[in-house]
Structure formats: C-alpha cells, structure tokens
C-alpha cells in the first residue's frame, strides 16, 4: 500500500512533536561532517519562541502522526529581493523515501512564493547526498560552496 504524503502548516498541537523530532535530528548531525558547525549556527527549535516556531514550520503526517518537519525563514536582500531560506528538513527514518521531503519542500516554496520571495536557499552538509538530491529535485542547485578549516589545531 502506497503512502500519500500529507503536509500542512504546523499548529500549536504539533509543538511537542516538532521539538522531539528536532532533538533527534540534532543528535544525528553531531557525527556528520560539518554537523558541529551547522549545529552551532542553527539553534535548537526549543530555543525559538513557540509562536514563531509554529508560524515558520510545516509538518508531514501519516494518520495524524507527525513524521516530518520543515522550518524556514524569510529574509530580505536588497539586491535579490525576498529569500525563502530553508533552515531544516527532517523526516523520521521509517517514513523516508515516501516523498515527505519533497512534499515538505514544495509546501515551503509555495509559502515563499505567496509571500513574495524571489529565491529559495538551503544548505546540505558535505557528503549528505540525500539532502543534496532532495534540493536538486526541487531545482535548487549550488551557487556557492563554503570551505573551512580550523587554525588552532
């Protein structure tokens, strides 16, 4: 039986699920190349104001159970106009490869368009082929690669 991804804007009743999924995704990122830097630059969802978190989130559902989340922000760039910046996309492992990542990303892009955004930006960690492929399926391609090295080691 095929599962059809259901995606909607987050509501206050989703707050607990959002925080649990974010904590789980952050535990995974600790061991990924570039994960430590990403975690330092992106605060845990629990540090965000609850209403702001709900306003900036969409969720993926199976039978009213949250199995995916996406968080974005909209920034203004005088040269480029409004930018929908994807902060994070996470789908629980049991619901991966069912189309939830694509559906979450599409929902965020629709929201960005409805708010006048002219661009979408997202980040993928080095070696994270699944996330890179998700973005490329949505037509989001690399325009800049940032490299880094610590100087105190």
Backbone torsions as a table, in degrees:
resi	resn	phi	psi	omega
1	UNK	NA	125.4	-179.8
2	UNK	-79.7	142.3	177.2
3	UNK	-100.2	125.9	176.3
4	UNK	-91.8	118.2	-179.3
5	UNK	-59.2	130.6	174.6
6	UNK	-111.0	124.5	-178.7
7	UNK	-129.6	139.1	176.6
8	UNK	-148.9	166.1	173.0
9	UNK	-61.8	145.8	177.5
10	UNK	-69.3	150.7	174.6
11	UNK	-125.5	165.3	-175.0
12	UNK	-56.8	-30.4	179.0
13	UNK	-66.4	-16.6	179.8
14	UNK	-85.4	-8.0	-172.0
15	UNK	-53.6	-48.0	179.9
16	UNK	-59.3	-44.0	178.9
17	UNK	-64.3	-41.2	178.2
18	UNK	-59.2	-46.9	-177.6
19	UNK	-66.3	-40.1	178.6
20	UNK	-64.5	-45.2	-179.4
21	UNK	-66.5	-38.7	178.8
22	UNK	-63.6	-44.0	179.1
23	UNK	-61.5	-41.4	179.1
24	UNK	-64.8	-42.2	-179.4
25	UNK	-67.4	-34.7	178.9
26	UNK	-67.4	-35.9	177.0
27	UNK	-63.1	-36.1	179.1
28	UNK	-68.1	-40.2	-175.2
29	UNK	-68.4	-23.8	-177.8
30	UNK	-54.5	-38.2	-175.3
31	UNK	-93.4	-0.6	-179.6
32	UNK	-90.1	148.2	177.6
33	UNK	-60.7	125.2	-177.8
34	UNK	86.9	-8.0	-176.5
35	UNK	-62.7	-41.6	-178.7
36	UNK	-59.9	-44.3	179.8
37	UNK	-67.0	-42.0	179.8
38	UNK	-61.7	-45.2	-179.7
39	UNK	-60.9	-37.4	-180.0
40	UNK	-67.4	-31.0	-176.7
41	UNK	-91.0	-14.4	-177.6
42	UNK	-123.5	104.8	-177.9
43	UNK	-63.2	151.6	175.3
44	UNK	-58.4	147.3	179.4
45	UNK	-58.4	-28.8	179.9
46	UNK	-63.9	-18.4	179.4
47	UNK	-88.1	-7.4	179.3
48	UNK	-88.1	151.5	174.7
49	UNK	-61.8	132.3	-176.0
50	UNK	-51.6	-46.1	-178.2
51	UNK	-68.1	-36.7	177.7
52	UNK	-66.6	-41.2	178.6
53	UNK	-60.6	-46.7	179.4
54	UNK	-64.2	-43.6	-178.5
55	UNK	-61.6	-31.9	-174.2
56	UNK	-102.4	17.0	-175.4
57	UNK	-124.9	149.3	167.3
58	UNK	-125.9	153.4	-178.0
59	UNK	-128.2	151.2	173.0
60	UNK	-105.9	140.3	-173.2
61	UNK	-129.3	144.1	164.1
62	UNK	-124.6	117.5	-179.8
63	UNK	49.6	48.1	178.8
64	UNK	66.3	11.6	175.5
65	UNK	-102.7	127.8	-179.9
66	UNK	-71.7	120.6	179.3
67	UNK	-118.8	-4.3	179.3
68	UNK	-154.7	154.0	178.0
69	UNK	-142.8	154.4	173.1
70	UNK	-144.2	139.0	-179.2
71	UNK	-127.4	138.0	-180.0
72	UNK	-137.6	170.7	168.9
73	UNK	-142.3	155.4	177.1
74	UNK	-113.1	126.6	-179.7
75	UNK	-122.6	152.9	179.0
76	UNK	-105.4	130.4	176.6
77	UNK	-120.7	116.6	-177.0
78	UNK	-53.2	-33.9	-177.8
79	UNK	-83.0	-29.2	-172.6
80	UNK	-115.1	-9.2	-177.3
81	UNK	85.4	-162.8	-178.9
82	UNK	-67.0	138.7	179.3
83	UNK	-123.9	125.0	170.3
84	UNK	-84.4	112.6	-179.0
85	UNK	-103.6	113.6	178.0
86	UNK	-72.5	120.3	-179.6
87	UNK	-87.1	-44.8	177.7
88	UNK	-163.7	151.6	173.0
89	UNK	-135.1	128.9	178.8
90	UNK	-142.8	134.3	175.4
91	UNK	-127.1	133.7	179.5
92	UNK	-60.2	148.5	-172.8
93	UNK	-57.4	-36.2	-178.6
94	UNK	-67.2	-18.7	-177.8
95	UNK	-109.4	9.2	179.9
96	UNK	-76.0	157.7	-178.8
97	UNK	64.6	23.6	175.4
98	UNK	-111.7	-0.3	178.2
99	UNK	98.0	6.1	-179.0
100	UNK	-67.8	-40.6	178.8
101	UNK	-60.2	-45.1	178.4
102	UNK	-62.1	-43.6	-178.4
103	UNK	-67.2	-39.6	177.4
104	UNK	-63.6	-45.1	180.0
105	UNK	-64.1	-42.7	178.3
106	UNK	-61.3	-40.2	178.7
107	UNK	-63.8	-41.8	178.3
108	UNK	-64.7	-41.5	179.6
109	UNK	-63.1	-40.5	176.6
110	UNK	-60.6	-41.8	178.4
111	UNK	-63.7	-45.0	178.4
112	UNK	-58.6	-46.3	178.0
113	UNK	-60.0	-43.8	-177.9
114	UNK	-65.3	-20.1	178.8
115	UNK	-101.8	13.1	173.9
116	UNK	85.2	11.5	179.3
117	UNK	-68.5	143.9	179.3
118	UNK	-108.7	-10.2	-178.2
119	UNK	-142.3	157.6	170.6
120	UNK	-128.3	138.2	177.8
121	UNK	-129.6	147.4	178.9
122	UNK	-151.8	163.6	179.1
123	UNK	-123.8	146.5	171.6
124	UNK	-131.4	141.5	179.2
125	UNK	-72.7	154.4	177.5
126	UNK	-56.7	131.0	178.3
127	UNK	83.4	-3.5	-179.6
128	UNK	-86.5	77.4	-175.6
129	UNK	-61.2	-38.1	-179.1
130	UNK	-60.2	-45.7	-179.3
131	UNK	-69.1	-41.8	177.8
132	UNK	-59.3	-44.3	179.0
133	UNK	-64.1	-39.3	177.0
134	UNK	-57.6	-50.0	-178.7
135	UNK	-64.3	-41.9	-179.6
136	UNK	-65.1	-35.5	176.2
137	UNK	-61.4	-28.7	178.7
138	UNK	-89.1	4.0	179.0
139	UNK	83.1	13.1	178.7
140	UNK	-94.4	115.6	-177.5
141	UNK	-121.8	159.8	-178.3
142	UNK	-63.2	134.7	172.9
143	UNK	-120.2	-13.0	-179.3
144	UNK	-158.7	132.9	175.0
145	UNK	-115.9	125.0	179.9
146	UNK	-99.9	128.3	176.9
147	UNK	-113.6	155.8	-173.9
148	UNK	-151.5	153.3	173.4
149	UNK	-150.6	138.3	176.0
150	UNK	-72.9	143.5	-179.8
151	UNK	-103.8	-4.7	-178.0
152	UNK	-100.7	18.4	177.4
153	UNK	-116.2	NA	NA
